[in-house]
C-alpha cells in the first residue's frame, strides 16, 4: 500500500522517528547488532547510542551515509559485518 500512496509513505516515515524502543532493548539479553548511518533522517545517532550503551551484548556499527536502509548500503560489507558478529557471539 505504501508503495502506491505517497501520503502513507510520508506518515510512516514521521512515525518511525518517534518510536522509542529503549524499554524493549533493555530487556534483550541476546547479542544485538545495531547498524545505522551517521546522517540517518529516521533516528539520529544521539537517539541510537543510548540503546547500544545499555545493552552489554551489543555491537554498534555506524556507516557514513544518509541511507534509510543502512543494511542495504554496501551490501557485501554488511554481510561480512553480520557474519563476523555471529561468529564472535556464537562462542
N, C-alpha and C positions, 0 to 999 in steps of 0.2 A: 504494500500500500504506500509506504513512504517513498518508494522509488518513483511513484507516479504523481505524488502530491507534494509540491514544494512547501506548502504550509505545514504539513505533517513533519517534514524533514527539519524545518526551522524550529518548530515546537519541541521536537525530540532533542535537538542539539541544545536548546536552552535548558531543558530538564537535566540533562546529563551533567552539566556544570554545577548543579546544586545537590547532587547526590553525595551523601556523607556515609561512607562505608566503615568508618573507624570502629564502631562497636562490633561489627561483624568480623573485621580483621583482627581485633584484639582477642577474639575467641578462637581464631585459627591457630592450630598447633602444627599443622603440616607445613613443610617447606613451601615458601611462596616466592615466585619470581614476578617482580613488578617491572614492566617495561613501559617507559614513557618517553616523551620528547621534551627538549628544552624550551620549545615555544608552542606547546600544546594549548590550543584555544579552549578545550573542554575542561581540563584540570591543570592548574598551574603547578609548577614544582613546589611552591610554598605549601600547597594543599596536599601534594603527594608524599613529600618527605616524611611528615609525621607518621603516616601509615607504616612506612618501611621501618622507621626507627623503633616503633612499638612492637614489631614482630621480630623476635630474635632469630627466627628461622627463615629470614627473607634475604633476598638479594635485589638490589635496585639498579637498573640499567637506564641511563639517560642518553638518548640519541640526539645528535644535532639535527633537528628537523622541526617542521611545523605540521607534520602529518597527523591526521586524525586517527590513523591506524598504524601505530608505531611498529607493530609486529610484521607489517607488510613492507616496511621500509628496509631495503637491502635484505631481502628475504634469506639469502644464503647465510649471511652473518647472524640473523636472528635465529635461524635453525641451529647454527653452531652454538649460540648462547644458551638456547633451551637445552640442547643435548649436554652441554657442559654442566649446566645447573642440575640436571637429572643425575648425571654421573657423580657429581660432588655430593649430592644429598642422599644418594641411594646407599651410601656406606653406613 
